[in-house]
Amino acid sequence: MPQFLMRTGILLMLVLSACSVLGGDDKNSDNIIIQQSTNLIQWNRDPYAIIFRADLTGGDTESFLGRNEIPACTIYGDNRVVWVNDLPGFGSEVLEDRLSDERIISFIEHLTFAENIYSYEAAADLELPGDVQPVVETLRVFVNNNDHVADAFSGWPSDYYERIVEACQTLSESPVLFEPTGAWVSAQEIAYDTNLASVEWDAEAANLSFAEIFDSGQPRWIDDNNVRILWRILRESPPNIQFIEGDRTFQLAFEIPAVTRLAPPPPGN
């Protein structure tokens, strides 16, 4: 995006010029840089808007079970950063924090100037189709009404994606373990498979029937104790775990707004 880079470079030079006029007062210089950068870099403040995301695309990422997945690192419009730490076995922990505007601006500037992210354009769609759709490392930056996407076919260095994921995951100064309070639950019925991990689900005791959800053809919003129960099961189990309800078997999509990859906002938003 040459115009974006040119505009950014010009404004940055103006900022540095303003600092020089002040004669080297570090405090005043810092204030001017923050003020000018804040004016330069703007984003949608909606809590469900994505301003940065590092994620995998392609493959089965948009499949039914892929809807349970959480991107490596995402920054949302309300300044929340959410990321995943993989644990031994099938487990993982999800962490979150709230960043300052200055922290986000510094990160976007780092992507722009140090990592030259705007010089890389997504090119996965230009690859010849094959029998197997590849899984592609993808980076998205959405600021100043400019939605920029780069991917592993852009020609970036071999460690580029990992480097930026690490930078995003270390933005937080006081991370906390994420615990969901609500989620969309969808169910798909499958034939029972003796090779898959299983959970016996008592729909009456839980006051939640996956059979009813499947038969309705619509996801159901839940915000009771089942949220924590299902969250724990799904985070600690293989992704294809099956739930046995009576004589029927289901797999679940458990989607949390502003956390999982494709989740819609909660009801009423």
Buried (B, 14 or more C-beta within 10 A) or exposed (E): BEEBBEEBEEBBEEBEEBBEEEEEEEEBBEEBBBEBBEEBBEBBEBBBBBBBBBBBBBEEBEEBBBBBBBBBBBBBBBBBBBBBEEEEEBEBEBBBBEBEEEBBBBBBBEBBBEBEBBBBBBBBEEEEEEEEBEBBBBBBBBBBEEEBBBBBBBEBEEEBBEBBBEBBBEBBEEBEEBEBEEBBBBBBEBEEEEEBEBBEBEBEEBEBBBBEBBEEEEBBBBEEEBBEBBBEBBBEBEEEBBBBBEEBBBBBBBBBBBBBBEBEEBEEE
